[in-house]
Structure formats: C-alpha cells, structure tokens
Amino acid sequence: MTFPVIGVVGGGQLARMMAPEALNLGFELRILAEGPDVSAARSVASAPVGDYTDLAALREFARGVDVLTFDHEHVPNEHLQALIAEGVNVQPRPDALIHAQDKLVMREAIAALGLPNPEWAAVETVEELVAFGERIGWPIVLKTPRGGYDGKGVRMIDDVQEARDAADWFGNGALLAEDKVAFTRELSALVARNPSGEAKAWPVVHTIQVDGVCDEVIAPAPGLDPVVEAAAEEAALRIAEAFGVTGVMAAELFETPGTGAGFVINELAMRPHNTGHWTMNGSITSQFEQHLRAVLDLPLGATDALAETTVMKNYLGGANQDLYGAFAAALAAQPRVKVHAYGKSVRPGRKIGHVNVVSEPGESVDSLRARADAVASMIRDGVPSAAASTTATTEGQAS
C-alpha cells in the first residue's frame, strides 16, 4: 500500500503545522524551504532548499509528489500554469490562487459575485487617488495589489496632502484605493473545499489585530448576529465554489452592523491562516488536517467546535531569547493552555508561536483571554506575569 506524497512550497510555520497531521494520516510531507533554518525544515525528513520564484527549482521539487500545495501565496502564477501543463497536480489551482495574490483581481471578482465590497478603485496616479478620496470622502486606504501581509503594503490616507505625499508608491502599475471602512470589529470566515466540490465551514471568529498583525482570535465570535454569521459563512462558501478553491480559505471581514449584509470583505487567503490556529485544539478537525484532506480530494472532516469558546493568542519575539526556559513556569501556571512554538529564532515583532485555551463549562471569554495572554507573556518576556502568578495561585487554592 502506498500513501501519498504532499509537496509544500514554503517552509514557514504553516507548513510546520501541517507536518504532524500528515504524520498521523500516514502521508509523506516534503517542504521546499527558503533556507536550511526555516520553521518547517526540522519537522520533515525532506526539506530541500530552493527558490520558489525559480521554475526549474519548482519543477525539480515537484518530481515524485502526488500534489503540490503552499505555505504562502507568492509563487508566480505563470510558473504554476507551466507545472500544470507538465502534469503536476497543483492545489489550489492558479486560477483560484490569483484572487489571494492580487487584490485588484479579488475586488473585481467579489463585485461580480455581488458580495459586499468596500468602495474601491484601481488608481495609477496621485491625481486618480485624490479624485477617489474626493468622491467617496476621506480617509481612504491605499494598498499594493501584490505582496502585502501583516499590515505591510497598506497606507492610510487622511486627506489630499497625504495622498500627494504617497507619490513614491506610484510608477509600477495600478494600486488599490479603498474606503476606510467604519467597522466595529474584524471577523474571519474559514472554509475548506476539495476538488470534488465538498465544502465545510468553521464557526465565524472575532479577530483582534495589533499594528496590522493578528494578535488574538475568539471562536466563535461572541455576540455575532446569527443572520450576519450565516451570511458571512455563506459568502465564504460561495467564493470558494465560484473561484474553484481547493484547501483552506480564509475570508477576512469587517463587521458593519446596520449596513448592508452587516459585513464587508477585506481580504482572502488561500491556505491555512492565522485566524484558524484555534482549530488545532478547539475543533474536531484542525485547519491543517483539513487542508491536507482537501488537496488530496479526500472527504472533509467535521468542523464542530469542541467547546463553547476557544481563544488563540499569538506571541511575537521580544527580549527573551530563551523561550524554552519559560516553559516550566508557563505550563505549571496554566496547565489547560496549549502552547505551539514555531522553532524560529527570536526577533522583535516576529511571529514565533501561539497558545490556545479551550473553555470549561460556564467560563467567561475574559477569563480565557487572560489565561492565554498570561502564558504568551511569560514565554515572550521570560518572566512570570502578574496575571499568570495570580491565576496559578487561585487554581492551587481551588484544588
């Protein structure tokens, strides 16, 4: 009996977190790594180093794999088309992936589906940017169509003068100008689809961003209007079907109560996503297992939540270089919190891990958030936080 070989382009933490799920299912996972020390390199037996922008490197990596998938969306679309022409099974297909690679293509496609977009325009000059701002009202947002993530490639424009100050962004093709949406919070609708057309959705979650980076996720989103939740889930599933998505897709949303559908679509990601990390401990099927099932066209797993609430908290690099040195105190303080470390060197502001905590019956969201933050802070800073120490003492007294 032969089990499939899955090739993942990119060696970041998403590829790393696919590895144990592949191992559990008996699949072989291979990684095309950007360098020998990337996050996923030590989690698989085969992690050759190669340039994902080099067709020859991609072609060599694809030899012997049953399906080729991705840790990120930056592989040139024309290279993927060439691989498909040569018989490589690429999932998701480049015709779907382009909607996560190019925000202008995404906006046009979302509009064609009649789904909620913010006001937007393609602008090629400062004059066109000013005209857009004058037409819809300031402030507005300027985005590079390709390559932006975690707040990069995004510029807030408050008035005409700031629009003129953005002249250095122009000269390399059209940019995306959008209305700065007045929203109450950010949401994420995570779905998965396989080539046979089976699709499933996880509960819509509340995401909390700090400096353009996902900081926390609360699953499901507390107090979300059931009508809005159903519409958001349906929108994500409709996008996945219309674009022919294979694997996991995240639709990042702005909640806009009292207007239209109650949300607008911000961005799409066609891969496992930070807003889905809670599923590793809080759902019957994690997003990483589901992605592997989907790209192999296997039946999808159940997406039910395992508890009333799950909180995910990222921890970024800080002053503490000895992450493991904080583990004993952190795990002792909060034994119900699950720690996920990415095996990365520590740099300030770099995503190096996350923690998940699943609620006990009747536990409040605030309590969960405090517990998750306590552990994340201890690992990041290398010292017990006051919150962790207090909670540990309280738990000890209760037991």
N, C-alpha and C positions, 0 to 999 in steps of 0.2 A: 504494500500500500504506500502510495506517495502522497505526501502532504504538500500544499502549495508553498511557493517561494514568493514573498512580497518584497518588492524593492521600494524604499522610501527615499525620495530626493530631499536632502536636508537633514542635518544632524542635531537639530535643536531639541528642546525639552519635549515637544510634541512627539517626535519620533521616539525619544527615550521612553515616553509613557505608553507607546504602542507595544514596546518590547515584551513586558510581562503578559499582556493579553495575548500576543502571538504565541508565547511560550505555553500558556495554559491551553490554547487550542491546538497545539502541535504544529503551528506554522513556522516556517523559517523566515526571519526578518533580516533584510540586508539594508544597510544605510549608505547612501552616497554622502560622505562627510565633507564639510568645508575645510576641515583641518583635523589633525590627529587627536586634538584635545576637546573636540566639541562634546556637548552634553550626552548625545546618544552613542558615542563611539565605544564607550566601555560597557554598554548594555547589550551588545550583539556580538556574534562571532565574526561577522564580516562587515567592515566599515571602511571600504577603500576611500581615499581622499580624491576628490575630483571637483572640477569647476562646473556648476550646474548651468552656466551660460555657454558651455562648450559642447556642441552637438556630438563631437567624437567621444567625449567623456560620458555623455548620457547614453550614447549608443553602446559603448563598452559595458557600462553598468547594467543596462537593460538585458544583456545576454543572460539567458538562463532564469529570468524571473517570470512568474506567471502573471503578475500585474505590477504596474508601476504607479505609485501614488506619491503624496507630497507632505512635507512638513511645513511648507510655505508656498506662496503663490507666485514666486518671482522667476520661475523657469520661462524662458522666451517661448511664446505661443507657437512661433514658426518651427521651433525645434520639436515641440510635441507633435505638431502636424506631420513632420518628417518621420518621427518614430512610428506613428500610427500607420503611415503609408508603407513602412517596412514591416508591419505586422505586430508591433508592440501593443500590448493591452494597457492603455493609459487610462487611469480613473482617478479623478474626474476627467472627462474629455476636455480638450482645449476650448471647444465652443461654449462649454459651461464656465470653465475657469476664467475666461476673459472678463466675465462680469465681476469677478473679485480682483482682477488685475488692473482694470481700467474703470475708474469711477464715472467717466462720461458715458461709456458703453452701458454701465449699470443704470445710470439715471434714465437714459433713453429707453432701456428695456423695461424698467419699473413703470415708467409713464405709459408705455404701450400696453402693459397689463392692466392699467387703470388702478394701480395700487398707490397708497399715499406717499408722495414725494414732498419734500420742501420745495419752495420756489427755487429754481436753479437756471443757470445759463452757462454755455461754453463761451469763454472770453479769451481773446487773443491779444488785446491791447489794454493799456491802462484806461483809455477812453471808454472802451466797452465795459470795463469793470465799474467805472464811475457811473455810466449810464444805467447799469443794472442796479447799483445801490440807490440811485436817484429814483428809479422806477418802483422798487419794492420797499424802500426805506432802509435806513441804517439802523443797527450794524448788520454786516454781512460776513460771510466766511469764504476765504479763498483756499482752494485745495489743489495740490498737484494730482493729476489723474492717476499716476502710477507711483508705486514705491513707498507711499506714506504708511506709517503704522505707529501705534502708541503715541499719537499726538504729533508725530513728525509729518512734514508736508502739509501743515494746516496753519493758516494765519488769520487772525481776527482783524477785521477792518471796520473801524467805528465811524469813519467819516471820509469826506472827499480827500482830505490831506493824507490820511493813512493809505487810501487807495493809490494816490500818486507816489507815496513812499514805497509801494510794493513793485515799482517798475523793474527792480532787479529780478523779479520772479518770471518776467516775460521774455520771450525770444526763442523758446523751444517748443512751440505748439500751443494749442488751446489749454487753458486751465479751467477748473470748475469753480464757479461762483454760486454760493447758496445763501438763502435766507438764514440768519442766525435764529434758529427755532426757539421760541419761548416754551420750554418744556419743564415738567415737574420732576421727572427722574428718567434715567435711562433703563431700558429693558433689553432683553435678548431672547429671541425665539430660536431654539436649537432644534434642528430636524436632521434626519438621515434618510437616504434613498438609495436603493440598489438598482442596477440596470434593468431588472425585470419590472420596475415601477412600484415596488412596495416601498412605502414611506411611513415613518413614525416620528412623532414629536415628543420632546420632553416638556415639562411644565415651563411656562414663560417665567423668567427670573428678573430680579432687580439687580442692576449692576451699578457699582459706585466707582467713579473714575477720580483719580487724583493726578493732576498735571498730565492729563491725557493718557494715563495708564490705568488699566483695570486694577482696582485695589481690593474690592470686596464683591461677592455675589451672594444674594439671599434667594434661596429657592424653596418654594415658589415665591414670586413677587408678592409681598404682603399687601392685602387690601386692594388687589387689582380687580377692577370691574370685570365680572365674568364675560360680559359681552365683548369688552376690549380684548380680554385674554383669548377668547375663541377666534376673534377676527385676526389677531396677531399670529396665532398658530396657523390659521388657515392661509394667511398671506405667505408665511414662510413655506408651507407645503406647496402652495400654488407656484411660487418662484422655483422651488426645487424641481417640480414637474415640468414647468414651462421651459426651463433652461437645460433640462436633462442632467441635473446634478447627480453625481454618484459619490457616496460617502457622506460625511457630516457637513452640514452647512449652518452657519450662524447668521441670523438677520439681526443686526443691532438696530434698536429702535429708540425714538424719543417719545415718551408719553405726553400727550397733549389733551388733557381732559376737556370735554366740552367742545371740541373742534373735530369735525370730520369723523374719521374712524376712531379717534382717541389716541392715535399714534401716527408718526411718520417714520419711514425707513431711513436710517442713517447710512449704514454700510453693510456689505456682505463679506463673509469669509467662507471659503470652500475647503475646509479641513477641520480637524478638531480645534477647539477655540478656548481661550482663557475663561470665557463665561460658562463653559461646560465642564470645568475641572471638578465642580461639586459632584458630578455624576459618578466619580470614582468611588465614593463612599455613600452617596445619597440616593442612588438609583439602582434598579435591578440590573440594568446594563449600562456600563460606562460608555462615554462617547468614543473611547479608544477601541474597545471591543467592537462597538457598533460600526466604526469606520472600517475595520478590517473585514467584518462580515459583509458590509455593503460593497466594498470594492471587489470582493470575490463572488458577488451575486448570491450570497447565502441568505436564508431567511433572517430577518432582523429580530433583535431581542426586545423584550418588554422594556418600556421606558418609565414605568411607575416609580414614583418617589418612595423611598423606604421609610420615611418619617414625615412628620408634619412640616419640618423645616430643616434645611441644611445650609450652613454658612461656609463659604470659601473665602480665605484671606490670603492674598499674596504677601510674600516678604521679599523685599529688594535688598540689594547689597548696601551695607552700612560700614560702620567702623570695625565690626567684629570679623576677623578673618578665620577664626577657629569655630566654624559652625557646629561641628560635632561636639565641641567642648560644652555647648549649651544644651545638648540633647537630654542629658540625665535630669537636669533640673526642670526642663520644659515638659518632658514626658511624665515626670513624677507629679508636677503641679496639675497637669490636665490629662489624665490617662485615657479619657474618651476622645481626645483630639487626635486626628490622624495627620502625621507630618509627611510631606512629599518634598524631597530635595532633588535638585536637578543636576548635581555633580558639576556645577560651574565654578570657576574662580570668582571671587568676590570683587565687584566693582560698584562704586556708589550708583544707585539708581537702576542697577541691572536686576532683572527678574532671576532669582536664584532658587525659589521654591514657593510652595503654598501649603496651607493647612486647611483641613476640612473638619467640621464638627457637626454631628447629626443630633437633632433634638431628642430629648427624653419627653415622655408624655407631659403636656402642660408647660413645658419650658418656654420662656419668652424669647423672642428674637433678640432683644437687647442682651440677655444673658449669653446667648450663643455668640453674638458678636464680641462681647467682652472676653469670652474664653478663647476664641480664635485669635483675637488681637493680642492677648497676653502671651500665647505661645509664639506667635510670629515675632513679637517684640523681643522676647528672650533670645530667640535664635539670631535675629538681626543684630541686636545690641550686645549680646553675650553676657547680659546680667539679668537676674530676675526682676521683672517689672512689679510694681506695687500691686497691680491687678492680679497677676498670677499668684503672688505670695498670699494675698488676701483670700483668693478663691481656694488655694490649696489648704489653707488653714481652716476655712469654712467646711470644705469637704471632709477634712480629717475629723473635725468636731462632730459632723453629721454622721460619720461612720462609727 
